[in-house]
Amino acid sequence: MCGSHSRRRFLKAGLSLGGLVLAPQCFAAGEGGRLPRVSLVVLSDTHLGYQGKERAAEQWELTATEVNKVPADLVLHLGDIVDGGREEQYPVYLRTRGKIDKPVHEIPGNHDPAELFEKYIRKPIATVVEHEWLRLLLLGNARRESHDGFLSPAQLAWIEAQSREAKQENRYVALCMHVPAHTNRHPDRGWYIKPEHGQKELYEIVARHQERILCLMHGHFHNGIRGWDDHAPVHEVVFPSALYNKTRRLEEQMAPGYNLPEFRPGFTSLVIERGVMRLRFHPLGAEPSVEKSLSLAQLR
């Protein structure tokens, strides 16, 4: 029976990641042959335990309450669940997560030690979530000792295999990693996957599968909604923190790409419909503010 719920199976690619994927499923196009509407909530960088205080946990409670009010199919958390690897904060996070009445899927950030993420959140880290026609690839590319991102040969091979399989199954891909791949320097953060750490190979994969890969999704920056489209038709988007964001006046300084003028803590609703991905920012305790629409040429 077709539907949004999928059965899990193991990836048979012989990779050391051992990630779980969801079984292929049938899905029907909407009226006029269009793909069904897909809606997500995307949040990041909750940093529970930040500065040794309760504020982050309280803000996560508020975030969860407001996320529940947004119609969406599922929720993505793009990393830095806790701050500084504080193990005692993972049960706090999970108690609040349990109040969200939608499926929630996380990836680790540089503040989330791999062993603790596997203990409390999910083992193995690399996994695939499929909903309707969309394949979300979730993997960890962050390390505790660095703000930069890192992709191993095994991870790159996994991305390649999953993208190839998506084409065979007539699905489209969103790649979710905490640290952006896109090169960014001052006045930006300067945190990304350097060429020697897998950036070159990743973009080669993206180019080979650009008809299937819709976007790369990241957290990490605490900079509101930040993005680039110079690897078109694939979009790269950094999502805001639910704890705090800061302006770096990037658009004033003519930094490449875009940075929407909203820096309050919050989360983003993401809707893909009729070949467009719409991002709407939800500041905590306030009405939705700025929006960004991205054309998805692959779906046209």
N, C-alpha and C positions, 0 to 999 in steps of 0.2 A: 504493500500500500504506500502511495506517495505521500509526502508531507515534509515538514521542516525538521522532523526528528530523524536522526541517522543512527545506524548501528556501527560500532567501532570494530576495526580490524587492524592487524599489524601491518606495517609497511614491509613489503617483501623486496627491499632493495639491498639488503645485506650491509646496511650502514650501521656504524657503532652508536648512532644517536638513539635508535630503538623507539622513535616517536610513534605515537598512536595516530592513526588516521581514521576517518569515518567512511563507511562503505558508500560506494556510488549509489545514488538514488535518482529516481525519475523526478522531473519537475516540468511543469507546464508553463508555457509563455502566457502572458496576459493578453488582453484584447489587442487585436491588430498585430499579434506575433511578438509583442514586447515581453521582456523578462519581468517576472514579478518584482514588486517593490521590496527592497531590503532596508531595514532600519536598525541602527546600532546606537548604543551610547558608548562613547570613548572617554576614558578618564586616565589620569596618570599621576605619579609622584605624590602619593598620599603621605609618605614619610612619617609613619606613626612612630612616636617617641622623639620627634624633632626637638632638639635642645633640652631633652630630658623632661619635657613638660607634657601636659594632657591636651594641649590645644589641638594637636594634629588628630588625636583620636576623636575629640569632640567635633572637629570639622568633617571627619570621615562619617560620623553619624549623620550630620546634616546632609552631606553629599548623598549617602545612601537613601535617605528619606526623599530627597528631591529627584534622584534617579528613578525611584519607583513611580513617580508621577509622569514620567516621560514615556509615551508609547514607543516601544522598541522591541526587537526580537531577542537581542542579547546584549551583554555588556563586555567591553574589553578594558582591561587595566594594563597599561603599557609600561609598568615597572616602577621600582622604588616604592614598594609596598610599605616597608618600614625604613627607618633612618638608621644608618650606621650599623646595619646587621643586628639590631636589637631583637634577640630571639623571643623575649617575653611579649613583644608586640604582635607577633603573628596570631596568637589566639584572640587577641583584642580585635584585630582586623577581621578574622573569620567570624566572630560573633556578630559583628555589624554586617558583614557580607551576607550572612544568613537571613537578614531582613529584606534583602532585595529579591523580588519575586520573578526575576529573569535569570537565565543562565549567565554566570560570570566566568570569564576566562582571563588568566593573568600571564604575563611574562616577567622574568626577573629584571631588575635594574642593577646598577653598580652598587647600590646599597643593600642588595639582596644576595647574600652568599648562596651559591648553588646548592650546597648541602641543606641549608635551611629551607630554601624554596621547595626542594624535593621532599623534605620532611613534612612541611605544613600545607603546601599548595598542590603540587603535582609532580609525579615522577613517571616517566622522564619529562624533562623540561620541554623538549621539542615535540610539538603536537600539531595536528591539523583539526580545524573545526570547519565543518561544512554546513552551510545553511542555504537552502534553495539552490541557486546556481553559483554561489560565492564560496570559494575555498580560502580560508584564513590560515596562513602559515605562521605559527607562533614559535619563536625560538629566542634563546638567550645569547646576546652578543656583547654583554657588559662584564667587566671584572671589577672586583672591589678595589684593586690598587690603582685604577686608572679611570679617567673620564672618557677616554677614547673607546671606540668599538672594535671588536675583533671577530672575524669569521674564520673558522678552521676549514681545511679542505673537506672534511666530512660534512660540515654544515653546508658548504657551497654545493657539494654533490647532492645533498638532500633537497635543497632549494631547486636545483636543476631537475631532479627526478620528479618532484611534486609539480613543477610547472609543466613538464612534459605530460604527466598523467592528467593534469587539468585540461590540456588541449584534447587529449583522447576522450575525455568524459564531457567535453563541451562545457567546461566550467571556467570561471575567471578567478584570478588570484589577488589577494591583498597580503602583503608581506609585513609582519609585525615584529619589530625589534626595538629595544629601548634606545640605543644610540643611533643617530642618523648616519646614513652613508654619505650624504652630500657634503662636499667640501665647504667649510665655512670658516672664515677667519675674521679678525677684528674688522668691524665692531661687533661681530657675532661672537658666539661662545668659543669657537675654535675646537669643538669636540666632535669628532666624526670617525668613521672607519678609514684609517690612513691607507694609502696604496699598498704598503708592505703588509697590511693586516687583512687583506681580502677585498678592498674596495674595487680594484681593477677587475678582479674575477667576478665580483657580484654584478658590476655594470655590464660585463660581457653576457652574463646570464640574462639580465634584464633586457638587453638588446635582442637576444635570440628569441625571447618569449614576450616581446612587447605587445603582441596581439592578444595575450592572455593576462599579463600582469597589469592590473589597474593602478595600483598605488603601493608605496612603502609608507608605513605608519610608525611613528616614534613618539617617545616622551623625552625626558631628560633635560630639556632646556629651561623650564620655568619661564617661558617667554611668550605666553599666549599661543595663538595659532600662527605658526610659522611654516612657510612652504616654498617649494621651487617646482618649476615645470620645464626646466631646460633639458630633461631627459624624456621629453614628450614622445609618445602619448602617455607615458607613465608619470604619475604625480608623486611627489614626496612631501609628506605633511608631518610636522611636529605638533603634538597636541598639548594643551595647557595643563598645568598642575592644579589639582584640587586643593592644595595647601597654600601656595603663594606663587605669584608671577611678578616679573619685573620688566619694565620697559628698557630697551637698549637704544631706542630711537633709531631703529634700523632703516625705516623708510625715509626718515629725514636725512640719513647719511647715505642714501642711495645704495644700500646693501642689496645684492641680488635677491630675487624672489619677492615674497610678500610677508608682512607681519601685521596682522589685523590690530587696530587700535583699541584693545581691550586687555587689561592686565590684572583684573580681579581674579581671585581663585574661582575655579568652576570646572565644568565638564562640557563636552561637545556632543550634540546629537548629530548623527550622520545618516543621511538618507540617500540611497541610490535608486533613481527612477527615471525612465525615459532617457537614458544615456547621460545623465547628469548626477554628480555627487554633490550634495548640498551639506555644508558644514554650518551648524548654528551653535553659537557659544551661549552657555547657560551660566552666568555668574551666580554664585551661591547666594541665596536670599533675595534674588532679583529676577526680573523678567529676562527672557533671552534678548541678547543685544546684537552683536555683529554677526554677519553671515558671509560665507564664501561659497560660490558655486563653481565647480570644476567640470569641464566637459570631458566625457569619457569617449574618446573616438573609437575605442575598441567595441563599444556597444551600439554604435550608430549603424 
